[in-house]
Amino acid sequence: MPQLEPIVLSAAQARVLGALVEKEVTTPDYYPLSMNALVNACIQRSNREPVMDLDEEAVRQALHGLEDLRLAGRARGADGRVTKYEHWLGEAFNFNRAETALLCVLLLRGPQTPGELRGRTERLHRFDEIGEVLAGLQKLMEREPALVAVLPRQPGTKESRYAHLLSGTVEAVVAAEETPFARRDSGQGAGDDERIARLETAVAELKREMAALRQKIDDLFGD
């Protein structure tokens, strides 16, 4: 049954929940996840926005909160010595595969356009056309309370972005995005710096090649 009370997850809880949903589909042989596998899923550098540095204690605390909300917790009926963890999103909301995939990617990567969502949900659920993405988003927006909302369109962009509301209202999402240095503090700065360094190296190399070409031209036609 749909939740009647609004849910407000912390950033860590949203990441843990999203990671559990993703790994159930992409690595079913290893799901439910051990604590070590769950921590690694939360802090992996690919398919995450922002990259987060969560340790085992932070993940454990996030799981306690999710368990109180009946969204995730220790795997029921699991045997073996290692405790494993699973999500209960389906029980909480009775999602179909399309809705699950969309909410999962929004939890893991923040606000996105329908085009981005279509490409990034490929491993979870295949949307043959953008209209199917929009239909899934519409269903999530029609929930009571709504689970997804459209963000104000950014200047110079053609597509609106959509955000999940499990961590608060649209206003809260926008405020978080506008926080100075939010990306750098979350760990994205290192990746940005690396890309900038590569670009600067490429530009420097091009400048050297241009200088060498000019010198050859001067040598040929200088007299």
N, C-alpha and C positions, 0 to 999 in steps of 0.2 A: 504494500500500500504506500502511496506517496506520503512523504513527511509533511505534517501540517505546520510545524514550527520551523521558522527559518534556522538554517545551520550556518554558523560562522566558524570556519576552520582557520587555524593558524597556518602560516606558510609551510611549516614542517609537516603538519597534518595533511595538508593538500598534497604535498610531495609524496608522502608515504602512501596515501590512498591511490594517487595516480600511478605510482610505481607498481603497486600490487595488482591493479587492474590491467596494466600493460603486460606484466610478466605472466599473468594467467593465460594470455592469448599467445604471446610471442615465445615463451619458454614453458609450455605446459608440463614437460617432463620434470621440471624442477619446482613446480608450484604445488602446494603452498611453499612459501619461501622461508628459509632459515633466517635468523637475525643477521648473519653475516651477508647473505645474499641480498637481503632487503636493504641494508645499509649501502651496499655497492650499487644497487639499483637507484637509490635516492641520490647518490653523489656522482653518478656517471656523467661524463662530459658531453656525450652526444644525446640529442633529442631532449634536452633540458633547457629551460629558460625561466629564471636564471640558473646557472650552475650553483649548487649549494654544497657547503661543507658540513654535513651533519655527522655527528659521531653516534655511537651505539646508544648512549644515554639519551640523546635528543630524539632518536627514532623510537626508543622505548617509551619516552614520555608522550610522544605523538600518538603511539599506539594506544596508550591508556585513554587518551582523550577520544580517539576514534571508537574505542570499545564502549565507552560511556554513551556515545551517540549511536551505537549499534551499526557502525559502518565498516569496522574491521577489528581483528583481534586474533587470538590464538586459533589455529585451525581446529575445527570440531572433529573429533573422532580420529585425529591423526595419531599414529603409533610411532614408536621409535624413541630414541633417547634425546634427539634434538627437537626443541620446540620450534614449531613452524607457524607462519602467520598467513592469513587470508583476508580478503575483503568481502563484505556482505552488501555491496552496492545494489545487486539485483534484488535482494530481499527488501531493501529499503525503498526502492523506487520502481521496481518491475520494468526496467529498461529493456528495449530491444537492442540488437547488436549495433545498429547505427547510432543510437543515442549514447550507448556506453562508450563507443569509440570516440565520439565527439567530445564528451565530457572528460574522458581520460586525457586526450591531447590538450584540452584547455587547462586541465589541472597541471599538466607537466610543462607546458610551454607558454602559458599566459594568453593574453588577447591575440586573436589571429583573424585574418580574412577568410571567407569561405574557400577561396582558392588555396590558401595555405593549409587549411584544415583538410581539404580533399587529398592533397599530396601527403600530408603527415599522418593521416589515418590509414594509409595503404596497408600496413602490416596488421591492423586491427579489424578493418572492415573496408571493403572496396565500394566506393561510390562511383558509379559509371558516369555520372554527370553532376554538374554543380547544383542543379535543381534538387538533387537528392540530399545534398549537404544542407541546403537552405530549408528543406522540409524537415530534416532532423533537428536543426536549430530552432525552427518554429515550434516544434513539439516541446522542446526543452523550455522555451520561453512561455509556453502556455500552461506550464505546471503551476500548481498553487501550493506554496509560493514559487515564483519563477526561478529556474536554475541557471538561465543564461539571459544575457541582455546585449543589446547593440550599444557600442560605445560611440560617443560623438566623433564624427569623421575628422581625421587630421587634415590640416591644410595641405593641398597639393596631392591628395590621394583620391583614387577613384572608388576603392572598395571600403566599405565599413568593416570594422573589426568587431568580433564577438568575444565576450568574456563570461566565464562561469561566475555565479553568484554565491558559491559555497564558502567564500571567504569575505563576504560582505556585499555592499551595494555597489552600483556603478560608480558612485562618487568616491567610494573607498578605493576602487581599482584605479581610477584616474589619478587620485592623490598619490597612491603608491608609485605609479609610473612617473609622476612629476617630481618625486623626491630627488634632490640633487645627489649625484653620484650613486644612485641606487644600483646601477649595473655594476659599477666598479666594486662597491662594497659586497655585492653578492657573488663575486668571483668572475664576472664577465670581463673585467678590465684586463686580466691577463691575456685572454683570447684576443681582445681588441688590440692590445699592444703588440702582440705577435703579428697580427695582420698588417698593422701599420709599419712595423719594422720590415716586413717582407716587401711592402710597397716602396718604402724608402730605398731599400737595397736595389730594387728593380729600376727605380728612377735614376739612382746614381750610376748604375751600369749603362743605362741608355745615354746619360750625359757623357760618360767616358767614350762610348762608341761614336757619338756625334762629334766630340772633340777630335777623335782619331780620324774621322772622315774629313773634317775640315782641314786637318793638317795635311792629309793626302792630296786634297784639292789644291791647297796652297803650294805644295811641292810640285804639282803637275803644271799649274798655270801661273805660278808666281813670277816667272821670269818675263 
